[in-house]
Amino acid sequence: MIFKRLLIIIFLLLSTQVDAFQLKKSIQKKVNKEVAKTFDTKNFALKSITVSSDLNTKLYHKTHKSNLSKIVQENQIIGYVFIAKAPSKTDQFDYLIILDKDLIIKKVKVLVYREDYGGEIGSRRWLKQFIGKTSGENLKYTKDIIAISGATISAQSMTVAVNTFLKDLVVFKANNIL
């Protein structure tokens, strides 16, 4: 009886860990739509980039199988996509960063925002501030990135998330991952 309960608990723990590494279909659909719009194509594939556990310990964002991918069209890399979560006031929001093949940010998009307030960070007008940024840059909220009244926590969080990814880009480049 105890053995059966232990097996059930282990199974539940493992199944939630596997699910943590998979993008929900609704998120994947939004990612595909944004990539298609950004690169003006429907013929592409997302190929997951595997990061070794040793390298993962050096990163600020811990990567897993489904959150960092190359965008491939006709056997050519046309860009990269990174999907992650960032904290808001009481929850988290999902976002993506799309890079061109030269590792320059082409688009940042909030995919799912789960708060009643602060959703303004999802506006194209505000997010376009991140376009053109590349590894080595360090953006400062209220100096380089315009503050949003009523969305301070989420706007700061998004700025930190992009900065963190830009730092990880340095590590990816140094280790020939991207």
N, C-alpha and C positions, 0 to 999 in steps of 0.2 A: 504494500500500500504506500509506504513512504517512497519507495523506489519509483512507483508510477507518478506520484506527485512531483518528485524531483525531475523526472523526465519531461513532464508537462511544463514545468517552470523553465527548464533549459530550452525546450522547444519554443516557448513564447519569447524568451529573451533573444534567442537567435533569429526568430522571424522578425522581431522589431528591429534588430540590427541590420538585417538584409534590407528591410523596407527603408531604413534611414539612408541607404546608399542608392535608392532608386528615386527618380523624379516622378511625381504624380503625373498622370496622363494630362491633366488640365494644365499643369506647369509646362510640360514638354510641348504641348500644342502652342502655348504662348511663345515659348522660346523659338520654335520653328517659324512662327509667324514673324517675329522680330528679325530673325536672321534673314528670312526671305525678303522682307521690306528693306533692310539695311543694305543688302548686297544686290537687290533687284533681281532675284533669281528664285526659281522653285526647284532647280536641280542641284541639290547639295546634299551632303551627308555630314552628320556630326559623328566624329570618331573620338571616343574617350581617350584621354591622356592619362596614363598610369604614372603615378609619382611614388617612388620607393619610400618605404617607411623611414629610412634614414634621412632622406631629403625632406620628408613631411615634417620631421621634428624641427627643421630649420625655418619652416614657413610660419607666417603669422596666421594665415587662413589654413586650416588643415584641409587638404583636398582628399576627395574620394572619387571613386570611379565615374560618377555621373555629373560632377559639377565643373569639370574642366575638359573642354573638347576642342579639337581642331575642326574647322569648317572646310570641307573638301568638296571641290567641284571639278569634275573631269580629271581626277588624280592630281589636282593642284590644290595646295593649301591657300585659301583666300582669306582666312582669318581664324579667330579663336573666340570662344564663348566661355564665360565663367558665370556660374549660378550659385548664389549663396543666400543666407539669411542674415539680417541685421536686427538689433533690438530697437524697439520703439518704446513708448512710455510703459506699457504693461504687457506687450506681446512682442512679436517679431514680424518683419516683412521680408518677402522674397524679392530679390532683385537679380538683374543680369548685367554683365559688362561684355560688350562686343568689341573686339579688337580687329584691326586690319592685319594683313600679313606682316607689317612692319612693327607690330605691337603698339600701335597708337590707338587710343580709345576712339571708337566710331560711334558708340551709343551706350548709354546707361539707361536702364528701364526698371521701374518698380513693377513687378509682376503681380504681387498680391500684397495689399495693405490691409491689416486687420484691426485698425483702431478707428474710433469715431472722429478723432481730430488728428490733424497733421498730414492728411492725405495729399496736401499741396506739394509734398516732395515728389509726387508722381508726375507733376506737370512737365511737359516737354521743355517749356521755357526755363524752368529751374534746372532740370537735368542736363541741358545743353552746355552748362558750365564745365562739365567734365570732358566734353568732346575735345580731342586733340592732346589730351594729357598722356604722358608716357612714363616709363620706369624712371625712378630717380627723383621725380617731382614730389613735393610735399605741400599739399594744399592746406590752407588755414581757413577755418570757418570764420566768417565775418570779414576776412581780409581778401582771400581769393574766391571764396564761395559766399554768395549772398545769403544772409539769414532770412528765415521765414517766421514771421510772428505767428504763434500758435502751433508751430511745428518744430520748436527748438530742438527737442530731444531727437526726433527722427532725422532732421536735417543734419545735426551734428553726427549722428550715427552713420548716415549715408556718406558723409565726408570722411569719417574714420574708415569706413568699409572700403571706399575707393583708395584712400591712402595706403591702407593695408595691402590691398591687391597690387598697387604700384610697387610697394616694397617687395612683394613676392615675385613680381616680374623680374626684378634684379636677380633673385635667386634662380628663377627658371632659366634666364638667359645665361647665367654663369655656369649652370649645369646642363646646358644644351637640351633643355626640355621643350622650349619654344624657340 
